[in-house]
Amino acid sequence: MDDLGSLQTSIASVGTVSDSVAPVEQGDGLGCHAGKETLRAAAQAAGMSETLGQYARDYPQGPHDQPQSMCPAFGSLRVGLRMRRTAMVLSGSACCVYGLTFTSHFYGAKRTVGYVPFSSETLVTGKLFEDIREAVHQLADPAHYDAVVIINLCVPTASGVPLRLLPKEINGVRIIGVDVPGFGVPTHAEAKDVLAGAMLRFARMEAEKGPVQAPRAPRAEKPTVSLLGEMFPADPMQIGSMLDLLGLAAGPVVPTREWRELYGALDCAAVAAIHPFYASCVREFEAAGRSIVGSAPVGHDGVADWLENIGAACNVARDRIDAAKARLLPAIRGALAATPIKGRITLSGYEGSELLVGRVLVESGADLRYVGTACPRTRFSDPDREWLESKGVHVQFRASLEQDLAAFDEFEPDLAIGTTPVVQKAKQKATPALYFTNLISARPLMGVAGAGSLAKVINAAIGNQARFDEMNDFFAGVGTGFAAGVWADTPRDRPEFRKKQRAKMAQKPAEEMGAC
């Protein structure tokens, strides 16, 4: 387990404001409670327009403002915490840092997270930047780290704390600063791309200058295909076995688990955009002259199309592609037929693999009516969207909770797969439901292994309808709303209190109700 060791989270010495820093005067309203528009305007005034503009192009929002999910910065933090010899440091409000570290440890990080705190004085005077610079100098020990990553959260980003002015390298340790504000990066899934792309850019520029450290694994004798997007651990092995039939090999998965793997990822014949929204990573791979192939080898049709597209990108001979398809497709068709799914399903999530899961469900026989994803539509997700829509499935990019719940109400599924509030709504309606992140995305999806991986858990959940009906009947009559719970005497409704509270809430400016 990495240890930040002697990192001092509060620098005692008084530093001078760098001439390059243009601190922004802070009013009382510029804080986490200020609202997205206020923070965005402050960031632009502080010289962050270029960064925010790039994020707007990479991660387009809409049709509404932003999907409801966890703080986006968790995605970047997760990427760094899963890498060996990488120190992660956060700069932001204490409440945000607490929530992010709690969430990262909840998901099993078991790694120290550094924190550079600030006050109104250090933020306004530029002392916060000096504290960050001091912290990275203390951390940059090549015996322990290959890279130190600093993440600016909302308030430091809005204040223009210039991480770009940090040294690029200290004692041979790379220093990487990224801004991941909730008002600029829509989802935590896309924030993974923010840091992964920044690391790829750094590694690409190193490789362009001369020899770099070889990856831990020996270089493959065959041309490799790098895999873009976090996956279930067995999936890269399944993809590797399919690529082997084409005379290719699976390269590293980006985000990587070690810095030197970035060089191996760049040294590929093509890139498979398993998760199609990694815009920053795609830009770096294309700058390195690599072609990108969308979609993934899921289900019968998905595997057939993917083999064709990968074969074309890597100049694989026609007879070899046909032989691979002849070897794989009958086995996949058999696995799908052996484990059918019967029932109407709605599906939603924020991981980025929702469309791929939808394809497997449809080919397994499920009556899938709706797929919602918090991620944006890209040119690499179009093959999956077009395939699902051809099967009568409504696909909603940048899906809001309200849209997911409306789909549940409209289609009345036998099973709802979704985020926590969707699952809650379904169970309140006595409908079986499964949480996408823990119960669906944490299963193999690719190739033959993925063809039958979902059927058991989904059929078991649909088969629990009788138990839901029994519980619903048992608890019939138990109060809801103001009378929720079990009471000896049913509480009396107090509508005048609700009316008074609504009037008080309506007086507050809308922007003060937003979260950063």
Buried (B, 14 or more C-beta within 10 A) or exposed (E): EBEBEEBEEEBEEEBEBBEEBBBBEBEEBBBBBBBBEBBBBBBBBBBBEEBBEBBEEBBBBEEEBBBBBBBBBBBBBBBBBBBBBBBBBBBBBEEBBEBBBEBBEEEEBEBBBBBBBBEEEBBBBBBBBBBBBBBBBBBBBEEBBBBBBBBBBBBBBBBBBBBEEBEEBBEEBBBBBBBBBBBBBBBBBBBBBBBBBBBBBBBBEBBEEEEBEEBEEEEBEBBBBBBBBBBBEBBBBBBBBBBEBBBBBBBBBBBBEBBBBBBBBBBBBBBBBBBBBBBBBBBBBEBBEBBBBBBBBBBBBBBBBBBBBBBBBBEBEEEBBEEBBEEBBEBBBBBBBEBEBEBBBBBBBBBBBBBBBBBBBBBBBBBBBBBBBBBBBBEBBEBBBEBBEEEEBBBBBBBBBEBBBBBBEEBEBBBBBBBEEBBEBBBEBBBBBBBBBEBBBEBBBBBBBBBBBBBEEBBEBBEBBEEBEEEBEEEEEEEEEEEEEEEEEEEEEEEEEEEEEEEEEEEEEEBEEBEB
